[in-house]
Amino acid sequence: MKTWLLFAIAAGVAAPCVFAQGNYEIQIYPSETVAPGATMLELHSNFTIEGTKGVIDGVVPTEHQLHETVEITHGFNDWFELGWYIFTAAGPSGYGWNWVGDHIRPRVRAPEDWKWPVGASISFEFGYQQRTYSTDTWTLEVRPIVDKQLGRWYMAFNPTFDRSFHGLSVPDGWVFSPDAKVGYDVTKVVNAGFEYYGVVGPFTGFFPVPLQEHDFFPDFDLNLSPNWEFNFGVGIGATRSTDHLIVKMILGYRFGGKKS
C-alpha cells in the first residue's frame, strides 16, 4: 500500500506536464488531407487560465501561459501531406516569450476511390521540446483518424498513441491518449459541439482515474469558405492532473493548389 501511495504521489506530480505537451496544438484531426499542391497555414493560440502554479519536475508553471503555434502543412497528392510545427510560449510573469520546439508530421489517408464507409487516415508526429517546457524532450505520436459526416452531424475519433524517447515518461512505453469530436451544423456557417482530450496511461496499466487527464471543450467552428478555418473552444479539466481551464483558437488559411 505504501509503495502504491508513493507511486501515486509521484505520478500526480508529473502528470500535469503530460497534457501540457499537447497544449500547443489542441485539435481533433479530420481524415481529409490538404489538397495536392495546396498549403495550409494555421495559427494555434491557447491560453491556460487555471493550471499548475509552480515549477514541477523542472517544468515552468502552465497557469497564465500563452502558447502560439505555427503549423504549415503541404499536400503532395490525393493521399499524402506533410506538416511542420513551430511551438512558442509566453509567460507566466517572469518567463518571457520563448521558442519551445519543433515537430514534423507526415500523414496518409485512405483515398476516396476506395469508397470506405468512413474517412480514415493516420499521422506520425515526431519532434523536440525544450526540457523547461516538458518532462519529455523527444517524442513520437501515432494518431489514427476516423471520421464521418451524417447529415448535419460530424463525428471524429483519434485514438492516439504517444511514446517518449528521452524524458521521465520513457518507462511508460506507449501511452493511450484518446481524442474525439462531435459537431452539429446549426447553420451553413456555424458548427457547434464539443471535443474531448484524454491521457489514460500506458498499455501495461492505466493510471488511477484521479491521475488520468480528461479535458472537455465546448467549441464551435465557422465555415466561412473552403479556404478558411476557424475554431474556438473553452476547455474544462475533469481531474486534478489536468489543467482546469484553457481557452483555444485556431485560425487557418489554405492557398495554392486547385482553386475553390
C-alpha positions in Angstrom: 0.0 0.0 0.0 2.8 2.4 0.9 4.6 1.6 -2.4 1.4 2.3 -4.4 0.9 5.6 -2.5 4.4 6.8 -3.2 3.9 5.9 -6.9 0.6 7.8 -7.0 2.1 10.9 -5.4 5.0 10.8 -7.9 2.6 10.3 -10.9 0.4 13.0 -9.6 3.3 15.5 -9.6 4.4 14.5 -13.1 1.1 14.0 -14.8 0.2 17.7 -15.3 3.2 18.0 -17.6 2.0 15.3 -19.9 -1.1 17.1 -21.2 0.9 20.4 -21.3 2.9 18.9 -24.1 -0.3 18.8 -26.2 -1.4 22.3 -25.2 0.5 23.8 -28.1 -1.9 22.3 -30.7 -5.3 21.4 -29.3 -7.1 19.9 -32.3 -9.1 16.9 -33.4 -7.9 15.8 -36.8 -10.3 15.2 -39.7 -9.4 12.3 -42.0 -9.1 14.7 -45.1 -5.6 15.7 -46.1 -4.6 19.0 -47.7 -5.3 19.0 -51.4 -2.4 18.3 -53.8 -0.3 21.4 -54.4 -2.0 23.4 -51.7 -0.5 24.7 -48.4 -2.4 25.3 -45.2 -1.1 27.9 -42.8 -2.5 27.7 -39.3 -2.1 29.7 -36.0 -3.0 27.8 -32.8 -3.5 30.2 -29.9 -4.0 28.6 -26.5 -4.1 30.3 -23.1 -4.2 28.5 -19.8 -6.4 30.4 -17.3 -6.0 27.9 -14.5 -3.2 25.4 -14.4 -0.1 24.5 -12.5 1.1 27.3 -10.3 4.7 26.3 -9.5 7.7 24.7 -11.2 7.1 20.9 -11.3 10.0 18.5 -12.2 11.8 21.4 -13.8 8.8 22.5 -16.0 7.6 26.1 -15.8 4.0 26.7 -14.5 1.2 26.5 -17.0 -1.1 28.9 -15.4 -1.4 32.2 -17.3 0.9 30.7 -20.1 0.1 31.6 -23.7 1.0 29.2 -26.5 1.3 30.3 -30.1 2.0 27.5 -32.6 2.5 28.0 -36.3 1.6 24.9 -38.4 2.4 24.7 -42.1 1.0 21.7 -44.0 1.5 20.9 -47.7 -0.4 18.4 -49.7 1.7 16.4 -52.2 -1.0 14.2 -53.7 -4.5 12.9 -53.0 -3.4 10.8 -50.0 -0.2 12.4 -48.5 0.6 15.6 -46.7 3.5 16.8 -44.6 3.2 19.2 -41.7 5.7 21.3 -39.7 5.1 22.9 -36.3 6.9 25.7 -34.5 6.0 25.9 -30.8 6.3 29.1 -28.7 5.3 30.1 -25.2 4.9 33.4 -23.4 4.7 33.7 -19.6 3.7 33.3 -16.9 5.2 36.5 -15.4 9.0 36.5 -15.4 9.5 33.8 -18.1 9.1 35.9 -21.2 8.5 34.7 -24.8 10.4 31.6 -25.8 10.8 29.1 -28.6 9.7 25.7 -27.3 10.4 23.2 -30.1 9.5 21.9 -33.5 7.7 18.8 -34.8 7.3 17.2 -38.2 4.2 15.3 -39.2 3.7 13.1 -42.3 0.1 11.9 -42.8 -1.5 9.5 -45.2 -5.2 8.8 -45.9 -7.4 6.2 -47.5 -8.2 7.5 -51.0 -11.8 8.4 -51.8 -11.9 5.8 -54.6 -11.5 3.1 -52.0 -15.1 4.0 -51.1 -14.8 3.2 -47.4 -17.9 3.9 -45.3 -15.8 6.3 -43.1 -13.0 8.7 -43.7 -9.6 7.3 -42.4 -6.1 8.5 -42.2 -3.0 8.2 -39.9 -0.4 10.7 -38.9 3.1 10.3 -37.3 4.3 13.3 -35.4 7.9 13.4 -34.2 9.8 16.2 -32.6 11.6 18.0 -29.8 10.5 20.3 -27.0 12.8 22.1 -24.5 13.1 20.5 -21.1 12.0 23.7 -19.5 8.5 23.2 -21.0 8.1 19.4 -21.0 9.4 16.4 -18.9 9.9 14.6 -22.3 12.0 16.3 -24.9 11.9 13.8 -27.9 8.6 12.2 -28.5 6.6 10.3 -31.2 2.8 10.5 -31.6 0.9 7.9 -33.8 -2.6 9.2 -34.5 -5.2 7.0 -36.3 -8.1 9.1 -37.5 -11.6 8.0 -38.3 -14.5 10.4 -39.1 -18.0 10.6 -40.6 -20.5 13.2 -41.7 -24.1 12.2 -41.2 -26.4 14.9 -42.4 -25.7 17.9 -40.1 -23.7 15.8 -37.6 -20.0 15.4 -37.8 -18.1 12.8 -35.7 -14.3 12.1 -35.4 -12.2 9.8 -33.3 -8.5 10.0 -32.8 -7.2 7.0 -30.7 -3.7 8.5 -30.2 -0.6 6.6 -29.0 2.3 8.6 -27.5 5.9 7.5 -26.9 8.7 9.3 -25.2 12.3 8.6 -26.3 14.0 11.0 -23.8 12.5 12.1 -20.5 10.6 11.0 -17.4 7.9 9.1 -19.4 10.3 6.7 -21.2 9.5 3.8 -18.7 5.7 4.2 -19.5 6.2 3.0 -23.1 3.2 3.6 -25.3 0.6 5.8 -23.7 -3.0 5.8 -24.8 -4.5 9.3 -25.4 -8.0 9.1 -27.0 -9.4 12.3 -28.5 -12.9 12.8 -30.0 -15.2 15.4 -31.6 -18.9 15.7 -32.2 -20.3 18.7 -34.0 -23.7 19.8 -35.4 -24.3 22.3 -38.3 -26.5 24.8 -36.6 -26.4 26.8 -39.8 -24.4 26.6 -43.1 -21.8 28.7 -41.4 -21.8 27.7 -37.7 -21.0 24.2 -36.4 -21.3 23.8 -32.6 -20.3 20.8 -30.5 -17.6 19.6 -28.1 -14.2 18.0 -28.2 -12.6 15.6 -25.7 -8.9 15.0 -25.0 -7.6 12.3 -22.7 -4.5 10.7 -21.3 -5.3 7.4 -19.6 -1.9 5.8 -19.3 0.3 3.0 -20.7 -0.9 -0.2 -22.0 0.8 -2.1 -19.2 -1.7 -0.5 -16.8 -3.8 2.7 -16.9 -3.2 5.4 -14.3 -5.7 5.6 -11.4 -8.6 7.8 -12.5 -7.5 10.9 -10.5 -4.1 10.8 -12.2 -5.6 10.5 -15.7 -6.2 13.6 -17.8 -9.7 14.3 -19.2 -10.4 17.7 -20.8 -13.8 18.7 -22.4 -14.0 21.6 -24.8 -17.4 23.0 -25.8 -16.5 24.6 -29.1 -17.7 26.0 -32.4 -16.3 26.1 -36.0 -17.1 28.7 -38.6 -17.4 27.5 -42.2 -16.5 30.9 -43.8 -15.2 29.4 -47.0 -13.3 26.3 -48.2 -10.0 28.2 -47.8 -10.6 29.5 -44.3 -10.6 27.6 -41.0 -11.7 28.9 -37.6 -12.3 27.1 -34.3 -12.8 28.4 -30.8 -13.3 26.4 -27.6 -13.0 26.6 -23.8 -11.5 23.5 -22.1 -12.6 22.3 -18.7 -10.3 19.8 -16.9 -12.2 17.0 -15.1 -9.3 15.6 -12.9 -6.7 17.1 -10.6 -4.0 16.1 -13.1 -5.5 18.3 -15.9 -5.1 22.0 -16.4 -8.5 23.2 -15.3 -9.4 26.0 -17.7 -8.0 26.6 -21.2 -9.1 28.9 -24.0 -8.1 27.9 -27.5 -8.5 29.3 -31.0 -7.4 28.1 -34.4 -7.2 30.3 -37.5 -6.1 28.8 -40.8 -5.9 29.7 -44.4 -5.3 27.5 -47.4 -3.6 28.8 -50.6 -2.3 27.3 -53.8 -3.5 24.1 -55.4 -6.8 23.7 -57.1 -8.9 26.9 -56.8 -12.1 26.6 -54.8 
